[in-house]
Amino acid sequence: MSTPEGSKESAIFRRYLSAVVLHAQAGAKAVGLGATDLYALNILELSGPMTPGELGTRTGLTTGPTTRLIDRLEAAGYVRRAADPGDRRKVIVEPVGRPADLDKVLAPARRAIGEILSEYPADQRAVLFEYFERAAAAYQRAAEEIA
């Protein structure tokens, strides 16, 4: 079932997505990073080390901007380039640190969302998290199709 564009449900969902993006941008700015920099750190934290090409694909950046992104994160001490253990000719980017104040900056929203989620019974939370997992995969696939 699809939610019709312009419906109340569609507007609520779009407001939610906009608020999530706005919060991520504000959080990145508060710790001295660009939104894409913080997004790249999140990708590395969730997925583990990867080649610069893979990181570029996941962030939607071309080669030049990906190199500058990695340079910035490496200079700030958040990532390092290392030889790929499976193929020493390749380079991988691995996370080595996080912005010191990131958890502090994100804590109020995490707390508020945690409180909202705690109001739902366990079976409804399970549905919500199943949705988050499936929707994340759907958005990832859609982004890959667009790119």
Steps between C-alpha positions, in 0.01 A plus 500: 500500500627841410426825677363752250718805447339795673320285757519572871709184549740603226544845655565349844759262357671776302513721811655211692768440234576873480539519878739202501713659227495839673607340830786317330619823336478690830684222683778497241536878515508495882807274497673686218421263216306524178189286470667274242802456729278383784303279261825339380609433860164340567536279193846388611384438857204290384666318209866485600809577295457539125685626198480867409297397194245318715477799735454730201221282367328485839521879549412581140828681440732479202871420535631854564250597770540156663876552521451844659242352742746231609779759527283714732398206717856370516638844595239521778601155628175320422623261228823358367604353171649153527606222269221254428596177682360296210681695228789721611475697174164637611433764762217482749358775715431401858344696784731573793315768693183698546443867564536536877177693549289306251325280755440803723351697209276213389397388851193725541336374179598140577344535845181652361467231233573233760220637717260500206591143409466385861133604490431230240444138601777257401301356208446847351869589548584181311282618211664843506851356492406255226376801304823693566707206378292443187466871422876555536564223247235641265647851519852359444384314189314807375808718549712251306246502217503879484880519496 
